[in-house]
Amino acid sequence: MSDSVLSVDHLSVELGGSEILTDVLLTANAGELVGLVGPNGAGKTTLLRAIRGSVEPTQGRVTVEGNDVSALSARKTSQLVATVPQETRLSFSFSVEEAVAMGRNPHIGRFGTADDEDRRNVNKALDNTSLSGFAHRPVTELSGGERQRVLLARAFAQDTPLLLLDEPTASLDINHAINTLDLVRSVVDEGRAAVAAIHDLNLAARYCDRLVLLAGGSVLEAGVPASVLTTETLEAAFDARAVVSHDPTTDSPQVTALSERQSADDI
């Protein structure tokens, strides 16, 4: 791995009088995809919001390339951090190209105009997400999977060192989910850092370099997928019985949840 891009240092967040995150430690390096996993309500979305500066921590700090996010303007933060939200709804009849070009707004400024570098980033993002043929179509005419690609392309065009994704595959079928994570993996391999909340443990194990398992707002375990996804940690985090095996096809851990009537010997 190369230089550190993201550092979350002893971060705690309180919302509405309740502590949502407690003493969270997390790092992400250039060329690394870090997966946030854990049960619903564990604090994954709040952690992503804190990383991009939209939630003020009660303790600790977040730095991106050495910059304290809490001290940055919204524009400067957007030059360092791009976000792909879980919601794929895109309102108004912007063309795909116009929607993707919005990713360049933090670099252009309020009264500026796009230059050759901006256009190159937009065209590269369209090419990388196989959207060039859709460039002039209204985004409102696209399917859910295609809209997800538009959101990814917009974040890619933003050309930031850090990419945040909040459940990017939650509403997608398996084919679109695989395609989405393939795209994320490709830009990470080019040298960006990414942190993604992923609900599917097997996809997280397959695509992520490291996992951070949150439970009750705290980090229960962190490390390579094989060290995080164990029978013991899954039971502690999800209160679930599961068998963890090795998938030789993907060379990654495979999690199989058990019902109350099953035993590990049934698998």
N, C-alpha and C positions, 0 to 999 in steps of 0.2 A: 504494500500500500504506500501511497505518497502522502502529501501534506494533509494535515487535519483541516477540515472545512468547518465542521460544526462541533461545538462543545456546549453541553448542557451540564451545568455545575451545581449540584445540590439544590435543585429547583423544587420549590413548593408553591402551590397555587391554591388560593381559597376563593370560592365563589358562593355568594349567598349565605355566608356564615359557615360553610362546610369546607373542609380541606379536601380538595379533589386530587391533588398530587402532593406527594411527600418525599422530599430529599432524593429527587430523581437525578441519576447520572447517565449521560449518553454522549457518545461521540460518533461522528461519521467522517470518513476520509474521502478524498477524491478517488473515484473509481470504485466506490463501495456503496452497496444497497443494504440499508439496515431496515429490518422489518419490525414493526410494532405489533405484537400479538397479545391477546388476552381476552377475557370475557367482556360482554357488554357492560358499560359503566366503569370499566377499569381506569379510564382517564386518557385513552389514546388520542381522541380528538382534541381534548383540552391541551395535551402536550404539544400537538401540532400547532394549535393556536398560539401557545406560549412561545414556540420556536419562531413563528413569524411575527411576533410582537403584538398580536391583537388581544392578548391577555397579560395583565401585569402580574408578575410573580410576587409572592409575599416573602420569598427567600430565594437566594441563589441568582444565577444569571445565565443568559444564553448569548454566546458569541458565534458569529459567522465570519470566517476569515479574520478573526481577531477583533471584529467590531461588536461592541455590546449592542444588541438589538434594541434594548430599551432606550438607548440614547440616539437612535437613528430616526430620521424623517421617514414617512411612509414611502416616498419615492426612492430613497436610498435603500430601504429594506427591500423594495421590489426589484432593485438592481442586483441584489444578492440572493433573494429567495423567491422561487416561483412555486405556486400552489396549484394542485389539481384537486378540486373539490369532489365530494362524493356525488353530489347532485349533477346530473347531466343535462338539466333543462337549460336551454339557451333561448332567451326571449328576443323579440324583434327579428325582422327578416334580413339580418346581415348575411352577406355571402360568407362562405367558408374562409376565403382569403382575408376578408375584412375582420372576421372574428379572430383568426390566427394573428393578424397584424397588430391586434390590441396588445399582444405580448410585448411589443416594442415600445409601448407608451412610456414606461419608466425611463427609457433611454432617450426618447425624443424630447420629452418635456411638453408643457401645456401648449405652447405656441410654436413649437418646432415643426419641421417637416421630415418625412422619412428620407434617408439617404441610401446610398448603394449598400452599405453594411446592413441596414435595416431590411432592405429587400432581399439580400442574400440570406439572412437568417430566416425570414418568412418562407422563402422558396425551399430552403433546406428542410425546414420543419414540415412543410407540405410533402416534400419528397419522402422524408423519413417515415412519415405516417401514411403513405400511399393515398394522399388526399389531393394530389395535383389535379387529377381528373374531376374533382368536385369543387375546384376553387371558386367557380362562379355560381354555384348552387346555393340557395338560401339554407341556412342551418336548420330552419324549422321543418324542412322537408326530409331531413336525415333520420335514420334509425337511431336507436339508443346507442348501439355499438359505434356507429359512425360519429355521433356527437361526442362520445368519450374520446375518440381519436382527435376531434377538433380541440377539446380541452387539453389533451396532451400536446398537440402541436402548438397551441398558444403558449403553453409553459416552456416547451422546447425553444420556441422563437425568442422567449424572454432572455435566454442565454445566461442563466444565473449559475453560480457555482453550486447552489443547493436547490434541490427539488423536493417538495413535500407532497405526498399523495395520501388522501383520506379515503380509505376503502375503494380503491380505483376499480375493483372487479366486482363490487357487491351486487350490482344490478345486471351483470352480464352473464350470458351463457358461457359454457366452458371454453368454446372456441374463441369468443371475443376476449375472455379473461386471459387465455394463454397469449393471444396476440398483443393485448395491452401490456402484459408484463415482459414480453419479448421486446417491445418498443422501449420500455423503461430500462431494461437491462442493456440495450444497445447504447443509449445515451450515457448511462453510467460507465460503461466500458470505455467510452471516449474521454472520461476524466471528470465527470461531475459526481457529486455526492447526492444520495437520495435517501429519504426516510419515508417509509410507507406503512400505514396502518392496513393490515391485511387480515381478514377474518378467516380465510381458508388456510389452515395450518400446513397442509401439504403443498400448496402453491408457495407459501412463505418459505418453507424449507427448500423448495426447489430453486427459487430465484434469488434468495437473499444470502449475502455473505455472512451476516450476523443477525441474530434475533434479540429483541428486548421484550421479555415477558412481563407485562404489567398485571397486577392484581390488587384491587383495593387502593389504587392510586400510587402504589410503590413498585419498584423493580423487584420482582421475585427471582428472576434469573436472567442472565445476559451472556451471550457468547455465540459460537457457531451453532447452527441448527441442531446438530446431533447432541450437543451438550445441554441445550435448552429444552428440547422436546423429549422428555422422558416420562415414563409412567408416573413417577412421583411428582414431578412438577405440574403435569397436566391435572392430576388429581387435586393438588393444592390450589391451582389457579381456577380451574373450571368445576371442581367438585365432580369430576367425571372419571369413569373407568375407561382406560384406553390401552391398546397395545401399540407399541412403537417398533416398527420393523425397518428394514432397509430395502428401498426400491432400487433394484439393479438397473432399471431402464433410465431413471433420472439421477442415479447415484446420490440419493438424498433420503432423509428419514421419511417414513410413511406412517401416518397416524390413523388408527382404526378405532373409533369409539365403540364401546361395548354397551349393550343394553343390560338391564338388571338380570335378564334371563340367560345371558351369555357368560362364558368364561373364556380366558385366554386360550384354553385348549380347543375351543370351538373354531378358532381362526386358523 
